[in-house]
């Protein structure tokens, strides 16, 4: 729900799908429309975050109205939304991985979503996060697991593999803190694949995000991707998502549509079975992690 809970975000191809006036009520209606379409299509996992503007609030309202009880809800803490619902905000989110931030944001998430939260994740864990040496924070996260909420982390940046391995090594009282990871993997940025395969093999839950490279694979699809999409009669987004679904270690594959039409196009991936030769062709699109994340950091909030 990163594309729906706030008026501005970095995804390319998003603005054209949203209401002309992105006030709170308009974005709430847009969110409900996507959630209704997703549920009707059989989607049963919804991922939000404290920093996604009002995403948790919108989701809570939708859940109260629809009364669906067969959903898995994951959320994240570690960034605070500070955009004040402005398109031109100087800053949209602030990162803080501290025990006090976790305590505050968990209380906020729980106040909105109650017991519906199945998985709570550290948002964008990187190698320099203080979490790795903050024992009080580690104990607080472990205690959340004791309360029946699965504890995970998401990753970003060119060193995702290192972060994944280090985080799963963290323990409190001889037990791992984390049993789930959400990482970026797409045909442009596959560098975390080996670490994610190891995590899956060890029994951890693997979620994959940014499957469309924040819209880059749709707005300006590489020629190889376009040719495969044309061959199958689908959009480039469906092929890009299908490439992720082809990974045996990918337990949950996330998409971030801004409209029911985008969702429908994304879900075209579920009917695709890419040939080995097509997967090898897509593998040639990989950029270096430094190049990929450098380009991502240059995307503008719009």
Beta strands, then each sheet from edge to edge (+ up, - down):
strand 1: 45-47
strand 2: 72-77
strand 3: 79-81
strand 4: 93-95
strand 5: 117-125
strand 6: 150-155
strand 7: 171-172
strand 8: 175-176
strand 9: 180-184
strand 10: 205-209
strand 11: 252-253
sheet 1: 1+ 2+ 5+ 6+ 9+ 10+ 11+
sheet 2: 3+ 4-
sheet 3: 7+ 8-
end
